[in-house]
Amino acid sequence: MKTLGKLPAEKAGEVADFADFILKNHEEQMLQKGIEILTVQSGTFDFLNDDEDIYSLEDLKEKY
């Protein structure tokens, strides 16, 4: 805080803008993580785990 007090108003504003950017990014990451947890816990997409394998390695024309 002492360092911010030494900065000119214009530069302190840039630091504040950057801090806001970091905070919004953090909030978005936390929101996304929460949505991921809710989705996994809800079991909504569990049916995707039950799909049978319709292709095998033998179906490949070229192997790398």
Secondary structure, 3 states (H helix, E strand, C coil): CHHHHHCCHHHHHHHHHHHHHHHHHHHHHHHHHHHHHHHHHHCCCHHHHHCCCCCCHHHCCCCC
